[in-house]
Amino acid sequence: MNPPDTSSLVAPLPEGRLDIVGDIHGEWDALRHLLQHLGYDADGQHPQGRTLVFVGDLCDRGPDTPAVLDWVLPLLARQRVHAILGNHEINLIRHDAKDGAGWAFPTRMVSDTPKYAPFVQASAAQLAHYMQAIGQWPVALERDDLRIVHAAWHSPSIAQARPLQRGTARPQYDHFENLAEAQAQAGAVQQALAAERQRWPHDLEDGQQHPPFLPAHAERELLKQTCNPLKILTTGLEQAAPKAFFAGGKWRFTERLGWWDAYDESTPVVVGHYWRRFHAPVSANTRQDDLTPATDSGKSHTLHTQTDAEGLFGSLPGNAWHGLRRNVFCVDFSVGARWSERLKHRHDAHSSQFRLGALRWPERLLVLDTGEVVQTV
């Protein structure tokens, strides 16, 4: 067997016992509390020699992204912890200012302040350091017994990412985006987009202006995904939605696919990205056949889709694995939405419906920032 390629965008996952942390989204207090419950000290060390792994989306929306990155990045540099790129890190290193990135991009301050303020802003020096360091992260991690990716373990996209070198995520992503743009230009998608913008001139981040379904917008997004394996790995698989819906701060015309319903490989996969809710857990002696999501039986290759936060998981218990073989686990429990509770002056970590979680491997225990510990099933 060939030694693992540490220079690839698909990098080796460290051996030993792991604690795999879900999307943090700038929620520094939640991360501190989770680390305490997991038993890590301020230097990222654990008395039992465990290793922290972050599934991406450490930044945006929360009150203190700089504190999160200032703690994580020095430990990454010493290889004490590990992290992969999420779609929000991709946006950051590409200078693509999206919803919730006002901590990094002044152009977002006016639109982000009503929702997310107060939040700590990064200095120019901090931002330059963050972008340089994050640009070196891999897009996936793997070892014989486990795979970790932000959104989708899609074998053709993994195969395309393997030969790409660490440190090239931004130029490679830009390259694939340019290919998609060229195809759009050649296929008259741009003309259709321009016509749609004339008919619907409103900002797609304006939740009060409900657009009709805009097929050219959907086609362009799907074209960008088809051409870009790094986009698939960090945002997942999608299809045209039946109607426009508002999610993640903008109107959308494509919806996510539950790729795990067709994942027929034996190696377990841990992801973030999907804004799962922590519904009441089930006991460890529950039969796997009893864990049936509201939207799909989990036994066929029919992919179910998402047009809202609950769409992919329904009432699936928070400690349940999912997918065709019940060997995929989403560890994102929507802590990135705690801003909405603060906005209504209703936020308390212990009563919040949004949590930060970590999956302990190989024990398969789920630990939450509230101190709850449950066995996954």
Stockholm file with secondary structure:
# STOCKHOLM 1.0

chainA/1-377         MNPPDTSSLVAPLPEGRLDIVGDIHGEWDALRHLLQHLGYDADGQHPQGRTLVFVGDLCDRGPDTPAVLDWVLPLLARQRVHAILGNHEINLIRHDAKDGAGWAFPTRMVSDTPKYAPFVQASAAQLAHYMQAIGQWPVALERDDLRIVHAAWHSPSIAQARPLQRGTARPQYDHFENLAEAQAQAGAVQQALAAERQRWPHDLEDGQQHPPFLPAHAERELLKQTCNPLKILTTGLEQAAPKAFFAGGKWRFTERLGWWDAYDESTPVVVGHYWRRFHAPVSANTRQDDLTPATDSGKSHTLHTQTDAEGLFGSLPGNAWHGLRRNVFCVDFSVGARWSERLKHRHDAHSSQFRLGALRWPERLLVLDTGEVVQTV
#=GR chainA/1-377 SS CCCCCTTBSEEECCSSCEEEECCCTTCHHHHHHHHHHHTCCTTSCCTTCCEEEECSCCSSSSSCHHHHHHHHHHHHHTTSEEECCCHHHHHHHTTCCCTTCTTTCGGGHHHHHHHHCSCCCCCHHHHHHHHHHHTTCCSEEEETTEEEESSCCCHHHHHHHTTSBTTCHHHHHHHHHHHHHHHHHHTTHHHHHHHHHHHCCSCTTCTTSCCCCCHHHHHHHHHHHHTCHHHHHHHCCEEEEEEEEEETTEEEEEEEECGGGGCCCSSCEEECCSCCCCBCCCCTTSCGGGCCCTTCCSSSSCCCEESSTTTTTTTCBTTCCBTTTTCEEECCCBGGGHHHHHHTTCCCTTTCSCBCEEEEETTTEEEETTSCEEECC
#=GC SS_cons         CCCCCTTBSEEECCSSCEEEECCCTTCHHHHHHHHHHHTCCTTSCCTTCCEEEECSCCSSSSSCHHHHHHHHHHHHHTTSEEECCCHHHHHHHTTCCCTTCTTTCGGGHHHHHHHHCSCCCCCHHHHHHHHHHHTTCCSEEEETTEEEESSCCCHHHHHHHTTSBTTCHHHHHHHHHHHHHHHHHHTTHHHHHHHHHHHCCSCTTCTTSCCCCCHHHHHHHHHHHHTCHHHHHHHCCEEEEEEEEEETTEEEEEEEECGGGGCCCSSCEEECCSCCCCBCCCCTTSCGGGCCCTTCCSSSSCCCEESSTTTTTTTCBTTCCBTTTTCEEECCCBGGGHHHHHHTTCCCTTTCSCBCEEEEETTTEEEETTSCEEECC
//
